Amino acid sequence: MTDNFHHPQGMRLAKYLSNAGIASRRRSEELISEGRITVNGQVVLTPVCIVVPGRDKICYEGREINQGQRQYILLNKPVGYTCSASDPYAERLIYELLPESMEHLYYVGRLDRDTEGLLVLTNDGDLAQALTHPSREVPKKYIADCDGRLSARAIDAMLDGIEDEGELLRAKSVRPIREYDDGLLLEVILTEGKKREVRRLCRAVGLRVRRLARTELANVKLGELASGDWRALTADELNGLRALAQSPRKR
């Protein structure tokens, strides 16, 4: 592979992995050092390795990687980033956190600028559309840090449904996790995800959301992924999402 250094299409192996949606550039370098990447059948341990797309056979744990393949990734969106490819009023866009090759990915259920956490993105338009259709009732878990107190009556109201701005807002599950002197930590599960639904539900029962994060979407969990970082979905995560997308609609 020494001749690749002078090839006009040569690129660093970590960049190739990142462009193919395997992991971020930093995490790709770690995968290389862990011996999980082979090039033309040989384990490569240095991130300075140069590969030529279309000529070299690059594999991740035995599976060949192609840059033109379907991409399914999980991003831990930080506060302050807007879910849009172009917005003249946004200070920062989520695609600034991703390689240029991922600027065409669809997000599965947007997060507003002030909400952080789990965001699934893919270039599989059929899967994205199926998972965002309300009839699929895809569960999405949020953790909200709130000012105020929550009564049993307020929880019932959030579960039964609250009219707000001409829409019926309804949580699938509401569970106080911990109470503080000045507020509480609240777990809310939704199956529709109307615009700013968690914040509006909380406001309707007298709570002010100080911080809000999505931590799960169906079988995909945010886990320990650092804010602003991303990774490829695992095979189990992807299979779970596909099964949900192919299930009968509930309405």
C-alpha positions as CSV (number, residue, x, y, z in Angstrom):
1,M,0.0,0.0,0.0
2,T,3.0,2.3,-0.1
3,D,2.2,3.4,-3.6
4,N,-1.1,4.8,-2.3
5,F,0.6,7.8,-0.8
6,H,1.1,9.2,-4.3
7,H,-2.3,8.1,-5.8
8,P,-4.5,11.1,-6.7
9,Q,-7.6,9.4,-5.0
10,G,-5.7,8.2,-1.9
11,M,-7.1,9.2,1.5
12,R,-6.4,8.4,5.1
13,L,-8.0,5.2,6.3
14,A,-9.8,7.0,9.2
15,K,-11.3,9.5,6.8
16,Y,-12.5,6.6,4.6
17,L,-14.2,5.0,7.6
18,S,-15.8,8.2,8.7
19,N,-17.1,8.9,5.1
20,A,-18.6,5.4,5.0
21,G,-20.6,6.1,8.2
22,I,-18.7,3.7,10.5
23,A,-17.7,6.2,13.2
24,S,-16.4,9.7,13.7
25,R,-12.8,10.4,12.5
26,R,-11.6,10.2,16.1
27,R,-13.4,6.9,16.9
28,S,-12.2,5.5,13.5
29,E,-8.6,6.0,14.5
30,E,-9.4,4.1,17.7
31,L,-10.9,1.2,15.7
32,I,-7.8,1.1,13.6
33,S,-5.5,1.0,16.7
34,E,-7.7,-1.8,18.2
35,G,-7.0,-4.0,15.2
36,R,-10.6,-4.1,14.0
37,I,-9.9,-2.9,10.4
38,T,-8.3,-4.8,7.6
39,V,-7.1,-3.5,4.2
40,N,-6.7,-6.1,1.5
41,G,-6.9,-8.9,4.1
42,Q,-4.2,-7.4,6.4
43,V,-4.8,-5.8,9.8
44,V,-3.8,-2.2,9.8
45,L,-2.9,-0.5,13.1
46,T,-1.8,2.9,12.0
47,P,-4.2,5.8,11.2
48,V,-1.8,7.2,8.7
49,C,-2.5,4.3,6.3
50,I,-3.6,5.6,2.9
51,V,-6.3,3.7,0.9
52,V,-7.7,4.1,-2.5
53,P,-11.5,3.9,-2.7
54,G,-12.7,1.3,-5.2
55,R,-9.3,-0.4,-5.4
56,D,-8.5,-1.4,-1.9
57,K,-10.8,-3.8,0.1
58,I,-11.5,-2.3,3.5
59,C,-13.3,-4.4,6.1
60,Y,-14.6,-3.7,9.6
61,E,-14.7,-6.8,11.7
62,G,-14.8,-8.9,8.5
63,R,-17.5,-6.9,6.8
64,E,-16.5,-5.0,3.7
65,I,-17.1,-1.3,3.8
66,N,-18.2,0.7,0.7
67,Q,-18.7,4.5,0.8
68,G,-21.7,4.3,-1.4
69,Q,-23.6,2.0,0.9
70,R,-26.6,2.8,3.1
71,Q,-25.7,4.8,6.2
72,Y,-27.4,4.6,9.6
73,I,-25.9,6.6,12.4
74,L,-26.6,7.9,15.9
75,L,-25.7,11.4,16.8
76,N,-25.7,12.9,20.3
77,K,-27.0,16.4,19.4
78,P,-25.8,19.2,21.6
79,V,-27.9,22.2,22.7
80,G,-27.8,25.0,20.2
81,Y,-27.7,23.0,17.0
82,T,-30.6,23.2,14.6
83,C,-32.0,20.1,12.7
84,S,-31.7,21.5,9.2
85,A,-29.4,21.4,6.2
86,S,-29.9,25.1,5.6
87,D,-31.3,27.8,7.9
88,P,-30.2,31.4,7.6
89,Y,-31.4,32.1,11.1
90,A,-29.6,29.2,12.8
91,E,-26.2,29.7,14.4
92,R,-25.2,26.1,14.1
93,L,-26.5,23.1,12.1
94,I,-26.3,19.4,13.1
95,Y,-24.5,18.6,9.8
96,E,-21.6,20.7,10.9
97,L,-20.9,17.8,13.4
98,L,-20.8,15.2,10.6
99,P,-18.5,14.5,7.6
100,E,-19.4,16.3,4.3
101,S,-20.5,12.9,2.9
102,M,-23.3,12.8,5.4
103,E,-24.9,16.1,4.6
104,H,-27.6,14.2,2.6
105,L,-28.8,12.1,5.6
106,Y,-32.4,12.4,6.8
107,Y,-33.0,12.7,10.5
108,V,-35.6,10.5,12.1
109,G,-37.7,12.8,14.3
110,R,-36.2,16.2,14.7
111,L,-35.1,17.8,17.9
112,D,-35.5,21.5,18.5
113,R,-32.5,23.8,19.0
114,D,-32.7,23.7,22.8
115,T,-33.1,19.9,23.1
116,E,-30.1,17.6,23.2
117,G,-29.6,13.9,22.8
118,L,-30.4,11.0,20.5
119,L,-30.8,11.7,16.8
120,V,-30.9,8.9,14.2
121,L,-29.9,9.9,10.7
122,T,-29.9,7.8,7.5
123,N,-29.9,7.9,3.7
124,D,-32.6,5.2,3.7
125,G,-35.6,7.4,3.0
126,D,-38.1,4.6,3.2
127,L,-37.0,3.6,6.7
128,A,-36.9,7.3,7.9
129,Q,-40.4,7.9,6.6
130,A,-41.8,4.8,8.1
131,L,-40.3,5.5,11.6
132,T,-41.6,9.1,11.6
133,H,-45.2,8.3,10.6
134,P,-47.5,8.7,13.6
135,S,-49.2,5.4,13.0
136,R,-46.1,3.5,13.9
137,E,-46.2,4.9,17.4
138,V,-42.4,4.7,17.7
139,P,-41.6,5.2,21.4
140,K,-39.2,8.0,22.2
141,K,-37.8,8.5,25.8
142,Y,-37.0,12.0,27.1
143,I,-35.4,13.1,30.4
144,A,-36.5,16.5,31.5
145,D,-35.0,18.6,34.3
146,C,-37.9,20.8,35.5
147,D,-38.8,23.6,37.9
148,G,-41.9,22.9,40.0
149,R,-43.7,19.9,41.5
150,L,-45.8,17.2,39.8
151,S,-48.9,15.8,41.4
152,A,-50.6,12.5,40.6
153,R,-53.5,14.5,39.0
154,A,-51.0,16.3,36.7
155,I,-49.5,12.9,35.6
156,D,-53.0,11.6,34.8
157,A,-53.7,14.7,32.7
158,M,-50.5,14.2,30.7
159,L,-51.5,10.6,30.1
160,D,-55.1,11.3,29.3
161,G,-54.3,14.1,26.9
162,I,-54.1,17.9,27.1
163,E,-55.4,20.4,24.5
164,D,-52.8,22.9,23.5
165,E,-52.9,25.3,20.5
166,G,-55.5,23.2,18.8
167,E,-53.6,19.9,19.2
168,L,-54.1,17.0,21.6
169,L,-50.9,16.3,23.4
170,R,-50.5,12.9,25.1
171,A,-47.7,11.1,26.8
172,K,-47.4,7.3,26.7
173,S,-45.6,7.2,30.1
174,V,-44.7,9.8,32.7
175,R,-42.4,8.9,35.6
176,P,-40.7,11.2,38.2
177,I,-37.2,10.0,38.6
178,R,-35.9,12.2,41.4
179,E,-37.0,15.4,43.2
180,Y,-34.8,18.3,44.2
181,D,-35.5,21.3,46.5
182,D,-36.4,23.4,43.5
183,G,-37.6,20.9,41.0
184,L,-37.5,17.3,39.7
185,L,-36.1,15.0,37.0
186,L,-38.9,13.6,34.9
187,E,-38.9,10.7,32.4
188,V,-41.5,11.1,29.5
189,I,-42.2,8.6,26.7
190,L,-44.0,9.8,23.6
191,T,-45.2,7.9,20.6
192,E,-46.0,10.8,18.3
193,G,-43.6,13.7,18.9
194,K,-45.5,16.8,18.0
195,K,-43.5,20.1,17.9
196,R,-42.0,20.8,21.4
197,E,-44.5,18.3,22.8
198,V,-42.6,17.5,26.1
199,R,-42.1,21.2,26.9
200,R,-45.8,22.0,26.1
201,L,-47.0,19.1,28.2
202,C,-44.9,20.2,31.1
203,R,-45.9,23.8,30.8
204,A,-49.6,22.8,30.8
205,V,-49.2,21.2,34.3
206,G,-47.1,24.1,35.7
207,L,-43.6,22.8,35.1
208,R,-40.8,24.8,33.4
209,V,-38.3,22.6,31.5
210,R,-34.7,23.7,32.3
211,R,-33.0,21.0,30.3
212,L,-34.4,18.3,28.0
213,A,-32.7,15.3,26.4
214,R,-33.9,12.4,24.2
215,T,-32.2,9.3,25.4
216,E,-34.0,6.5,23.5
217,L,-35.8,5.9,20.2
218,A,-37.4,2.4,20.0
219,N,-34.5,0.0,20.7
220,V,-31.7,2.5,20.1
221,K,-30.2,4.0,23.3
222,L,-27.9,7.0,23.6
223,G,-25.7,5.3,26.2
224,E,-22.3,6.9,26.9
225,L,-21.9,8.6,23.5
226,A,-20.3,12.0,24.1
227,S,-22.2,15.2,23.2
228,G,-21.5,16.1,19.6
229,D,-20.1,12.7,18.7
230,W,-21.7,10.0,16.5
231,R,-21.4,6.3,15.7
232,A,-22.9,3.8,13.3
233,L,-25.9,1.9,14.5
234,T,-25.2,-1.7,15.4
235,A,-26.8,-4.6,13.5
236,D,-29.2,-5.3,16.4
237,E,-30.3,-1.7,16.6
238,L,-30.9,-1.5,12.8
239,N,-32.8,-4.8,12.8
240,G,-35.0,-3.6,15.6
241,L,-35.8,-0.4,13.7
242,R,-36.5,-2.3,10.5
243,A,-38.9,-4.6,12.3
244,L,-40.7,-1.7,13.8
245,A,-40.9,0.1,10.4
246,Q,-42.4,-3.1,8.8
247,S,-45.0,-3.7,11.5
248,P,-48.7,-3.0,10.8
249,R,-49.8,0.5,11.3
250,K,-51.8,1.1,14.4
251,R,-54.3,3.5,13.0
